[in-house]
């Protein structure tokens, strides 16, 4: 019990004293996750909106696939990225395995389907609401897509926050492709796993507190955006 109390006290001290190692790990985690969400948004927002507005054979299959990909197993994604980026893989010549870039790629693949699927639903619902108006104004397909994305911006920000929450809490894929190298690819989740196995509970707890606070903040922001969007369309 005394050891646990000491670990909690040390963890709080690391946070309040802005420990350099703690800040470095948090900073890398945020850079990787935010980069992945930005790339996933560039893919997922237009893809989801395009699927929502288009009518083509097999559209139902595409929608089902997007929804299914939201639950991609991180370790499987990590394994596939590892095989692609390894020396024997097709992208091995770029030498980005065990770098933050590889971690960004893995997280992007995990987050993009979430953003795409949520965007499709948001744009689909808005299109059903505004279809008659868009037709009366004779707005083209691309203009309609941009208009609906703008109209659903608050709900889409919630989708981006959901993607960030998934990315920041992910451990399996980034562990595989990043290697958990100290001062290079060690992020919050992988450090918590490593330090817990080593018995260094102070750093693990400190990062755990920060990660929980980050996830709570993200969910609170998503809830606030949802309420704001409801009032805006009310």
C-alpha positions as CSV (number, residue, x, y, z in Angstrom):
1,X,0.0,0.0,0.0
2,X,2.9,2.4,0.8
3,X,4.5,1.6,-2.5
4,X,1.3,2.4,-4.3
5,X,0.8,5.7,-2.4
6,X,4.4,6.7,-3.2
7,X,3.8,5.9,-6.9
8,X,0.7,8.1,-6.9
9,X,2.6,10.9,-5.2
10,X,5.5,10.6,-7.6
11,X,3.1,10.6,-10.6
12,X,1.4,13.8,-9.4
13,X,4.8,15.4,-8.8
14,X,5.9,14.5,-12.4
15,X,2.9,16.3,-13.7
16,X,3.0,19.3,-11.5
17,X,6.7,19.8,-12.0
18,X,6.4,19.5,-15.8
19,X,8.9,16.7,-16.0
20,X,10.9,16.9,-19.2
21,X,10.6,13.2,-20.1
22,X,6.9,13.3,-19.4
23,X,6.4,16.4,-21.6
24,X,8.5,14.9,-24.4
25,X,6.4,11.8,-24.5
26,X,3.1,13.7,-24.4
27,X,4.4,16.1,-27.1
28,X,5.2,13.2,-29.5
29,X,1.9,11.5,-28.8
30,X,0.0,14.7,-29.7
31,X,2.1,15.3,-32.8
32,X,1.5,11.7,-34.1
33,X,-2.2,11.6,-33.3
34,X,-3.0,15.1,-34.6
35,X,-1.0,14.4,-37.8
36,X,-2.9,11.1,-38.3
37,X,-6.3,12.8,-37.7
38,X,-5.4,15.6,-40.2
39,X,-4.5,13.1,-42.9
40,X,-7.5,10.9,-42.1
41,X,-9.8,14.0,-42.4
42,X,-8.3,14.7,-45.8
43,X,-9.3,11.1,-46.8
44,X,-12.4,10.5,-44.8
45,X,-14.4,13.7,-45.2
46,X,-14.6,13.8,-49.0
47,X,-14.9,10.0,-49.2
48,X,-17.8,9.8,-46.7
49,X,-19.6,12.8,-48.3
50,X,-19.1,11.3,-51.8
51,X,-20.6,8.0,-50.8
52,X,-23.5,9.8,-49.2
53,X,-24.3,11.8,-52.3
54,X,-23.6,9.2,-54.9
55,X,-25.7,6.5,-56.3
56,X,-23.8,3.5,-57.9
57,X,-24.0,-0.3,-58.0
58,X,-22.6,-1.8,-54.8
59,X,-23.1,1.4,-52.7
60,X,-24.7,-0.6,-49.9
61,X,-21.5,-2.8,-49.8
62,X,-19.3,0.2,-49.6
63,X,-21.4,1.6,-46.7
64,X,-21.2,-1.7,-44.9
65,X,-17.5,-1.9,-45.5
66,X,-16.9,1.6,-44.1
67,X,-18.9,0.7,-41.0
68,X,-17.0,-2.5,-40.6
69,X,-13.6,-0.8,-41.0
70,X,-14.4,1.3,-38.0
71,X,-13.6,-1.7,-35.9
72,X,-10.3,-2.6,-37.6
73,X,-8.1,-4.5,-35.1
74,X,-5.1,-2.3,-34.4
75,X,-2.6,-5.1,-34.2
76,X,-3.6,-6.4,-37.6
77,X,-3.2,-2.9,-39.1
78,X,0.2,-2.7,-37.4
79,X,1.2,-6.0,-38.9
80,X,0.2,-5.0,-42.4
81,X,2.0,-1.7,-42.2
82,X,5.0,-3.5,-40.8
83,X,5.1,-5.9,-43.7
84,X,4.8,-2.9,-46.2
85,X,7.5,-0.9,-44.6
86,X,10.0,-3.6,-43.6
87,X,13.2,-4.0,-45.6
88,X,11.6,-6.9,-47.6
89,X,8.4,-5.0,-48.2
90,X,7.4,-2.9,-51.2
91,X,8.0,0.4,-49.3
92,X,11.1,-0.7,-47.4
93,X,13.4,1.5,-49.4
94,X,11.9,4.6,-47.8
95,X,13.3,3.5,-44.4
96,X,10.4,4.8,-42.3
97,X,9.7,1.7,-40.2
98,X,10.3,2.5,-36.5
99,X,9.8,6.2,-37.0
100,X,7.0,8.6,-36.1
101,X,6.0,8.6,-39.7
102,X,5.2,4.9,-39.6
103,X,3.1,5.5,-36.5
104,X,1.2,8.3,-38.3
105,X,0.5,6.0,-41.2
106,X,-0.9,3.3,-38.9
107,X,-3.1,5.7,-37.0
108,X,-4.4,7.3,-40.2
109,X,-5.5,3.9,-41.5
110,X,-7.3,3.3,-38.2
111,X,-9.0,6.7,-38.0
112,X,-9.9,7.3,-41.6
113,X,-12.8,4.8,-41.7
114,X,-14.2,6.3,-38.5
115,X,-14.3,9.8,-40.0
116,X,-15.5,8.5,-43.4
117,X,-18.4,6.5,-41.9
118,X,-19.5,9.3,-39.6
119,X,-19.3,11.8,-42.4
120,X,-21.4,9.7,-44.6
121,X,-24.1,9.5,-42.1
122,X,-24.0,13.2,-41.3
123,X,-24.1,14.2,-45.0
124,X,-26.7,11.6,-45.9
125,X,-29.1,13.0,-43.2
126,X,-28.4,16.6,-44.3
127,X,-29.0,15.7,-47.9
128,X,-32.3,14.2,-47.1
129,X,-33.2,17.5,-45.3
130,X,-31.9,19.9,-47.9
131,X,-32.3,17.9,-51.2
132,X,-35.4,19.9,-52.4
133,X,-33.7,23.2,-51.7
134,X,-30.5,22.2,-53.5
135,X,-32.5,21.0,-56.5
136,X,-34.4,24.2,-56.7
137,X,-31.2,26.2,-56.7
138,X,-29.8,23.9,-59.4
139,X,-26.6,23.4,-57.4
140,X,-24.0,21.1,-58.9
141,X,-22.7,17.9,-57.3
142,X,-19.4,19.3,-56.0
143,X,-21.1,22.5,-54.8
144,X,-23.7,20.4,-53.0
145,X,-21.0,18.3,-51.4
146,X,-19.1,21.4,-50.1
147,X,-22.4,23.0,-48.9
148,X,-23.5,19.9,-46.9
149,X,-20.0,19.5,-45.4
150,X,-20.2,23.1,-44.3
151,X,-23.7,22.7,-42.9
152,X,-22.6,19.7,-40.9
153,X,-19.3,21.2,-39.7
154,X,-20.2,20.9,-36.0
155,X,-21.2,17.3,-36.3
156,X,-18.1,16.6,-38.4
157,X,-15.9,18.2,-35.8
158,X,-17.4,15.6,-33.4
159,X,-16.3,12.9,-35.9
160,X,-12.8,14.3,-35.9
161,X,-12.7,14.3,-32.1
162,X,-13.8,10.7,-32.1
163,X,-11.0,9.9,-34.5
164,X,-8.5,11.7,-32.3
165,X,-9.8,9.8,-29.3
166,X,-9.2,6.5,-31.1
167,X,-5.7,7.6,-32.2
168,X,-4.5,8.9,-28.9
169,X,-5.6,5.8,-27.0
170,X,-4.2,3.3,-29.6
171,X,-1.3,1.0,-28.5
172,X,-1.1,-2.1,-30.6
173,X,-0.4,-0.7,-34.1
174,X,2.1,2.0,-33.0
175,X,4.0,-0.5,-30.8
176,X,4.5,-2.8,-33.9
177,X,5.5,-0.1,-36.4
178,X,7.1,2.3,-34.0
179,X,9.1,-0.1,-31.9
180,X,8.7,1.9,-28.7
181,X,12.2,3.5,-29.0
182,X,13.1,5.8,-26.2
183,X,13.1,9.5,-27.3
184,X,12.2,8.5,-30.8
185,X,8.8,6.6,-31.0
186,X,7.8,6.3,-27.4
187,X,4.2,7.7,-27.0
188,X,1.9,7.7,-24.0
189,X,0.2,4.4,-24.5
190,X,3.3,2.4,-25.4
191,X,5.3,4.0,-22.5
192,X,2.5,3.1,-20.0
193,X,2.6,-0.5,-21.2
194,X,6.5,-0.7,-21.0
195,X,6.9,1.1,-17.7
196,X,4.2,-1.0,-16.0
197,X,5.9,-4.1,-17.1
198,X,9.2,-2.7,-15.7
199,X,7.5,-1.8,-12.4
200,X,8.1,2.0,-12.9
201,X,4.6,2.9,-11.8
202,X,5.3,6.6,-11.2
203,X,5.8,7.4,-14.9
204,X,3.1,5.0,-16.0
205,X,0.6,6.5,-13.6
206,X,1.5,10.1,-14.6
207,X,1.0,9.4,-18.3
208,X,-2.2,7.5,-17.4
209,X,-3.6,10.5,-15.6
210,X,-2.7,12.8,-18.6
211,X,-4.2,10.3,-21.1
212,X,-7.5,10.0,-19.1
213,X,-7.7,13.8,-18.8
214,X,-7.2,14.1,-22.6
215,X,-9.9,11.5,-23.4
216,X,-12.3,13.2,-21.0
217,X,-11.6,16.6,-22.5
218,X,-12.1,15.2,-26.0
219,X,-15.4,13.6,-25.1
220,X,-16.6,16.8,-23.3
221,X,-15.7,18.8,-26.4
222,X,-17.6,16.3,-28.6
223,X,-20.7,16.5,-26.3
224,X,-20.6,20.3,-26.3
225,X,-20.3,20.4,-30.1
226,X,-23.3,18.1,-30.4
227,X,-25.4,20.3,-28.2
228,X,-24.3,23.4,-30.1
229,X,-25.1,21.8,-33.5
230,X,-28.6,20.8,-32.2
231,X,-29.3,24.4,-31.1
232,X,-27.9,25.7,-34.4
233,X,-30.3,23.5,-36.4
234,X,-33.2,23.8,-33.9
